[in-house]
Amino acid sequence: MNRRLALSGTLIALAALTASPSAAAPADPDCFDREKRPYTSVVDSHLHFRPFGGPAIPFEEMTGYLRDTGVRYANVYGIGQTLPAGSDCTYYLSCPGTKVTPSMKNDFANARDLLDHTPEDIQLTLSMTFPDLANPEGVLERMKLLEEEYPGRFRWMGEVNLVKQALLKNAHEPADKADIAAWAPFMKELRDRDIPLTIHSDLGNDRDRTKFLPLMREVLERYPDNEIVWAHMGLSKELSTMDPAQHTAILGQLMDRHPNLAVDISWRVLYDQYFSKREARRHYVPFLNRYADRVLPGTDFVASRDKNFQVYKDELEVTSRINRYLDDKAFRQIALGQSYFDLVGLKDKAPRVCERA
């Protein structure tokens, strides 16, 4: 190991070269030392800057949360299904029976906020969240409207819902195979513009763990050339008893067959129900190590005004805990952001991970 010696003299130099490694400076000062640096991800690829209803955390305050937690890259998601303007509800699960309606208003609000308050030290990627996948007519026209209003600004689409069981009590309509076939016009536009698509599609539930898997298979078979990110690895609160071995086998088969498929590991539900368990990690850690170049980190934080910095900090820490178990290559790809940079097409490069003593 090379050492920069503060003292002169041949004998002193020789003594320094035989000193313990802990007394030496790292060979590469630009590498990332996992033993001394945080394990929290520098990317939040799944962050909702707008809530379902009610006031949002102001944009500059939200970017301050990123800055203060070391997050330097984020996707600016809205939420495509909004609660009624007159409702005092801010979260759909708190008001079953209240209808959520697809809307573009959050996408316009995010674009305006980003133009007015673009941070110099954080890379933000605007995402279109308005599409109603069960009623895809008009999606292409609305995409073109956003492009006319904000040329080149929207470089992502999602999170959009294929099937989300948690929203069923709020009149959410899951898409079916006929709907998926009708996506063709806007999926072509996404391919032409090299825009990834994040899809929320529940894998199943505790009664039928793979009930909705055929829908995701249909998407992947029909649109193999689209860059698709499966949000939350298909997991949800409704699916707490999935066998990790079966789950990772299903994901592995799909990712081997579909090289444009990625997954995000956002939402603390993944940690609370799966990653926190040692036996489950025996399956998930090797999976993440193997497919690290197609795994994206995220919090799934929803920036409702009733939350604050501490809530975001906690969500980032919990959703990043799985990073501690990754090998160095996967840590660089996921926690340090290289998989995200590659998917978005950024020229940024994640630092190498320091070799361990």
C-alpha positions as CSV (number, residue, x, y, z in Angstrom):
1,M,0.0,0.0,0.0
2,N,1.4,3.5,-0.9
3,R,1.7,5.9,2.0
4,R,2.3,9.6,2.1
5,L,4.9,10.1,4.7
6,A,4.8,13.1,6.9
7,L,8.4,12.6,8.2
8,S,11.6,12.4,6.3
9,G,14.5,10.0,6.6
10,T,15.1,6.6,5.3
11,L,14.8,4.7,8.6
12,I,11.6,6.6,9.5
13,A,10.2,5.9,6.1
14,L,10.9,2.2,6.4
15,A,9.3,2.1,9.8
16,A,6.2,3.8,8.4
17,L,5.9,1.3,5.6
18,T,5.7,-1.5,8.1
19,A,3.1,0.3,10.3
20,S,-0.4,-1.1,10.8
21,P,-2.8,-0.5,7.9
22,S,-5.1,1.4,10.2
23,A,-2.5,4.1,10.5
24,A,-2.2,4.6,6.7
25,A,-4.2,6.7,4.4
26,P,-6.3,4.8,1.8
27,A,-4.5,4.1,-1.4
28,D,-7.3,5.7,-3.4
29,P,-8.7,8.8,-1.6
30,D,-11.6,8.9,-4.1
31,C,-12.9,5.5,-3.2
32,F,-15.9,5.0,-1.0
33,D,-15.1,3.6,2.4
34,R,-18.1,1.5,3.5
35,E,-16.7,1.1,7.0
36,K,-16.7,4.9,7.6
37,R,-19.3,6.3,5.2
38,P,-23.2,6.0,5.5
39,Y,-24.9,3.0,3.9
40,T,-27.9,5.2,2.9
41,S,-28.5,5.4,-0.8
42,V,-27.5,8.6,-2.7
43,V,-30.4,8.0,-5.1
44,D,-34.1,8.2,-4.4
45,S,-35.6,6.9,-7.6
46,H,-39.1,6.6,-6.1
47,L,-40.1,9.9,-4.4
48,H,-43.5,11.5,-4.6
49,F,-43.2,15.3,-4.4
50,R,-47.0,15.6,-4.3
51,P,-49.5,13.9,-2.1
52,F,-52.9,12.3,-3.0
53,G,-54.7,15.2,-1.4
54,G,-54.1,18.3,0.7
55,P,-51.0,20.5,0.8
56,A,-47.6,19.2,-0.2
57,I,-44.3,19.8,1.5
58,P,-42.9,22.9,-0.3
59,F,-40.6,22.0,-3.1
60,E,-37.5,23.8,-1.7
61,E,-38.1,22.2,1.7
62,M,-38.3,18.8,0.1
63,T,-35.0,19.3,-1.8
64,G,-33.5,20.4,1.5
65,Y,-34.4,17.0,2.9
66,L,-32.5,15.4,0.1
67,R,-29.5,17.6,0.6
68,D,-29.4,17.0,4.4
69,T,-29.6,13.2,4.0
70,G,-26.9,12.9,1.3
71,V,-29.4,12.1,-1.5
72,R,-28.0,13.8,-4.7
73,Y,-30.3,12.2,-7.3
74,A,-34.1,11.7,-7.3
75,N,-37.1,11.1,-9.5
76,V,-39.7,13.8,-9.1
77,Y,-42.9,11.7,-9.0
78,G,-46.3,13.2,-8.6
79,I,-49.3,11.0,-7.9
80,G,-51.5,10.3,-10.9
81,Q,-54.6,9.6,-8.9
82,T,-55.8,12.5,-6.8
83,L,-58.5,12.8,-4.1
84,P,-61.4,15.3,-4.6
85,A,-60.3,18.9,-4.2
86,G,-62.9,19.5,-1.4
87,S,-61.9,16.4,0.6
88,D,-60.0,16.8,3.8
89,C,-58.3,13.4,3.3
90,T,-54.6,13.3,2.4
91,Y,-54.2,9.5,2.1
92,Y,-56.5,7.2,0.3
93,L,-56.4,4.4,2.9
94,S,-57.8,6.9,5.4
95,C,-60.9,7.4,3.3
96,P,-62.2,4.2,1.7
97,G,-65.1,4.9,-0.6
98,T,-63.7,8.3,-1.7
99,K,-63.0,8.1,-5.4
100,V,-59.5,8.8,-6.7
101,T,-59.4,10.4,-10.2
102,P,-56.6,10.3,-12.7
103,S,-55.2,13.8,-13.2
104,M,-52.3,15.7,-14.8
105,K,-52.3,18.5,-12.2
106,N,-49.4,17.0,-10.1
107,D,-47.2,16.7,-13.1
108,F,-47.8,20.3,-14.0
109,A,-47.2,21.4,-10.4
110,N,-43.9,19.5,-10.2
111,A,-42.7,20.9,-13.5
112,R,-43.4,24.4,-12.5
113,D,-41.8,24.0,-9.1
114,L,-38.6,22.5,-10.7
115,L,-38.4,25.3,-13.2
116,D,-38.8,27.9,-10.4
117,H,-36.5,26.2,-7.9
118,T,-33.9,24.1,-9.7
119,P,-31.3,23.1,-7.2
120,E,-27.7,23.3,-8.4
121,D,-26.4,20.4,-6.3
122,I,-29.1,17.8,-6.8
123,Q,-30.0,16.1,-10.1
124,L,-33.8,15.8,-10.4
125,T,-35.6,13.8,-13.1
126,L,-39.2,14.8,-13.8
127,S,-41.7,11.9,-14.2
128,M,-45.1,11.7,-15.8
129,T,-47.5,10.1,-13.4
130,F,-50.9,10.9,-15.0
131,P,-51.5,7.8,-17.2
132,D,-54.6,5.7,-16.3
133,L,-53.4,2.3,-17.6
134,A,-56.9,0.9,-17.6
135,N,-58.1,3.7,-19.9
136,P,-55.0,4.4,-22.1
137,E,-56.9,6.5,-24.7
138,G,-55.5,10.0,-24.7
139,V,-52.2,9.1,-22.9
140,L,-50.1,9.8,-26.0
141,E,-51.8,13.2,-26.6
142,R,-51.2,14.2,-23.0
143,M,-47.6,13.2,-23.2
144,K,-47.2,15.5,-26.2
145,L,-48.9,18.3,-24.3
146,L,-46.4,18.0,-21.5
147,E,-43.6,18.0,-24.0
148,E,-44.9,21.1,-25.7
149,E,-45.2,22.9,-22.3
150,Y,-41.9,21.7,-20.9
151,P,-39.7,20.5,-23.8
152,G,-37.2,17.8,-22.8
153,R,-38.0,18.1,-19.1
154,F,-40.0,14.9,-18.5
155,R,-37.5,12.0,-18.8
156,W,-39.4,9.3,-16.9
157,M,-43.0,7.9,-16.6
158,G,-44.4,6.5,-13.4
159,E,-45.2,5.4,-10.9
160,V,-48.4,4.2,-12.8
161,N,-50.7,1.5,-11.6
162,L,-51.4,-1.8,-13.5
163,V,-53.1,-3.3,-10.5
164,K,-52.9,-1.8,-7.0
165,Q,-55.1,-3.6,-4.5
166,A,-54.8,-0.9,-1.8
167,L,-56.7,1.5,-4.1
168,L,-59.6,-0.8,-4.9
169,K,-61.8,0.7,-2.2
170,N,-61.2,4.1,-3.9
171,A,-62.6,3.0,-7.3
172,H,-59.2,2.1,-8.8
173,E,-59.7,0.1,-12.0
174,P,-57.0,-2.4,-12.7
175,A,-55.9,-2.8,-16.3
176,D,-56.5,-6.1,-18.2
177,K,-54.9,-7.7,-21.2
178,A,-57.0,-5.8,-23.6
179,D,-56.0,-2.5,-22.0
180,I,-52.3,-3.5,-22.1
181,A,-52.6,-4.1,-25.9
182,A,-54.0,-0.6,-26.2
183,W,-50.9,0.9,-24.6
184,A,-49.0,0.5,-27.9
185,P,-49.0,4.1,-29.1
186,F,-47.6,5.6,-25.9
187,M,-45.2,2.7,-25.3
188,K,-43.8,3.4,-28.8
189,E,-43.4,7.1,-27.8
190,L,-41.5,6.0,-24.6
191,R,-39.2,3.9,-26.7
192,D,-38.6,6.6,-29.2
193,R,-37.7,9.0,-26.5
194,D,-35.8,6.5,-24.4
195,I,-38.0,7.1,-21.3
196,P,-38.2,4.4,-18.6
197,L,-41.6,3.4,-17.2
198,T,-42.1,2.4,-13.5
199,I,-45.2,0.2,-13.0
200,H,-46.9,-0.6,-9.8
201,S,-48.2,-4.1,-10.2
202,D,-49.0,-6.2,-7.2
203,L,-47.7,-9.7,-7.6
204,G,-50.6,-11.1,-5.6
205,N,-51.9,-11.4,-2.0
206,D,-51.9,-13.8,0.9
207,R,-54.8,-15.8,-0.6
208,D,-53.2,-16.1,-4.0
209,R,-49.6,-15.0,-4.0
210,T,-49.1,-14.9,-7.8
211,K,-52.7,-13.9,-8.8
212,F,-51.6,-10.9,-10.9
213,L,-48.4,-12.2,-12.3
214,P,-49.9,-13.0,-15.7
215,L,-50.6,-9.2,-16.2
216,M,-46.9,-8.3,-15.7
217,R,-45.9,-11.2,-17.9
218,E,-48.2,-9.8,-20.6
219,V,-46.6,-6.4,-20.4
220,L,-43.1,-7.8,-20.7
221,E,-43.9,-10.1,-23.6
222,R,-45.8,-7.4,-25.5
223,Y,-43.3,-4.6,-24.9
224,P,-39.8,-6.3,-24.6
225,D,-38.0,-3.2,-25.9
226,N,-39.3,-0.8,-23.3
227,E,-37.3,0.0,-20.2
228,I,-39.7,-1.2,-17.5
229,V,-39.1,-0.9,-13.7
230,W,-41.3,-3.1,-11.5
231,A,-42.0,-1.0,-8.4
232,H,-41.4,-2.6,-5.0
233,M,-40.4,-5.9,-6.6
234,G,-44.2,-6.6,-6.9
235,L,-44.6,-6.7,-3.2
236,S,-47.3,-5.0,-1.1
237,K,-48.9,-4.9,2.3
238,E,-51.5,-7.4,0.9
239,L,-48.7,-9.9,0.3
240,S,-46.8,-10.5,3.5
241,T,-46.3,-14.3,3.3
242,M,-44.5,-14.7,-0.1
243,D,-41.9,-17.4,0.0
244,P,-38.6,-15.5,-0.7
245,A,-37.2,-18.5,-2.6
246,Q,-40.2,-18.6,-4.9
247,H,-40.3,-14.8,-5.3
248,T,-36.6,-14.4,-6.2
249,A,-36.9,-17.4,-8.6
250,I,-39.9,-15.7,-10.4
251,L,-38.0,-12.4,-10.6
252,G,-34.8,-14.1,-11.8
253,Q,-36.6,-15.9,-14.6
254,L,-38.3,-12.7,-15.7
255,M,-35.1,-10.7,-15.6
256,D,-33.2,-13.4,-17.5
257,R,-35.9,-13.5,-20.2
258,H,-36.4,-9.7,-20.4
259,P,-33.1,-7.8,-20.2
260,N,-34.9,-4.4,-20.2
261,L,-36.7,-5.3,-16.9
262,A,-35.5,-3.6,-13.7
263,V,-36.9,-3.6,-10.2
264,D,-37.0,-0.9,-7.5
265,I,-36.6,-1.8,-3.9
266,S,-38.5,1.3,-2.6
267,W,-41.0,1.3,0.3
268,R,-40.3,0.2,3.8
269,V,-42.8,-2.6,3.5
270,L,-40.1,-4.6,1.8
271,Y,-37.8,-4.3,4.8
272,D,-40.6,-4.7,7.4
273,Q,-42.1,-7.8,5.9
274,Y,-39.0,-9.4,4.2
275,F,-35.5,-7.9,4.3
276,S,-35.5,-7.6,8.1
277,K,-35.7,-11.4,8.4
278,R,-32.3,-13.3,8.2
279,E,-33.9,-16.3,6.4
280,A,-35.4,-14.1,3.7
281,R,-32.1,-12.2,3.2
282,R,-30.5,-15.6,2.3
283,H,-32.5,-15.3,-0.9
284,Y,-32.8,-11.6,-1.5
285,V,-29.1,-10.6,-1.0
286,P,-27.8,-13.0,-3.7
287,F,-30.6,-11.9,-6.0
288,L,-29.7,-8.2,-5.6
289,N,-26.0,-9.0,-5.9
290,R,-26.6,-10.8,-9.2
291,Y,-29.0,-8.3,-10.8
292,A,-27.5,-5.1,-9.2
293,D,-27.2,-3.3,-12.5
294,R,-31.0,-3.4,-12.8
295,V,-32.0,-2.6,-9.2
296,L,-32.9,0.9,-8.2
297,P,-33.2,2.3,-4.6
298,G,-36.0,4.5,-3.3
299,T,-38.1,5.5,-0.3
300,D,-41.6,5.8,-1.8
301,F,-42.0,8.8,0.5
302,V,-45.1,10.9,-0.1
303,A,-44.5,14.6,0.5
304,S,-47.7,15.4,2.4
305,R,-47.5,18.5,4.7
306,D,-48.3,16.4,7.7
307,K,-44.8,14.8,7.4
308,N,-41.4,16.4,8.1
309,F,-37.7,15.9,7.7
310,Q,-37.4,13.3,10.4
311,V,-40.0,11.1,8.7
312,Y,-38.1,11.3,5.4
313,K,-34.8,10.6,7.1
314,D,-36.3,7.5,8.8
315,E,-37.8,6.2,5.6
316,L,-34.4,6.6,3.8
317,E,-32.6,4.8,6.5
318,V,-35.0,1.9,6.7
319,T,-35.2,1.4,2.9
320,S,-31.4,1.6,2.8
321,R,-30.7,-1.1,5.4
322,I,-30.5,-3.9,2.8
323,N,-27.5,-2.1,1.4
324,R,-25.4,-3.2,4.4
325,Y,-25.6,-6.8,3.2
326,L,-24.7,-6.2,-0.5
327,D,-21.3,-7.1,-1.9
328,D,-19.1,-4.2,-3.0
329,K,-20.1,-4.3,-6.7
330,A,-23.8,-4.3,-5.9
331,F,-23.4,-1.6,-3.3
332,R,-21.8,0.6,-6.0
333,Q,-24.5,-0.2,-8.5
334,I,-27.4,0.3,-6.1
335,A,-26.6,2.5,-3.1
336,L,-24.0,4.7,-4.9
337,G,-26.3,5.0,-7.9
338,Q,-24.6,3.5,-10.9
339,S,-27.6,1.5,-12.0
340,Y,-29.7,4.6,-11.9
341,F,-27.1,6.7,-13.8
342,D,-27.0,4.1,-16.6
343,L,-30.8,3.8,-16.9
344,V,-31.3,7.6,-17.0
345,G,-28.4,8.1,-19.3
346,L,-26.4,10.4,-16.9
347,K,-22.6,10.7,-17.4
348,D,-22.1,10.6,-13.7
349,K,-20.0,7.7,-12.3
350,A,-20.3,6.2,-8.9
351,P,-17.1,6.0,-6.9
352,R,-15.3,2.7,-6.5
353,V,-15.7,1.0,-3.2
354,C,-12.5,0.9,-1.2
355,E,-10.8,-2.4,-0.7
356,R,-11.2,-3.7,2.8
357,A,-8.3,-4.4,5.0
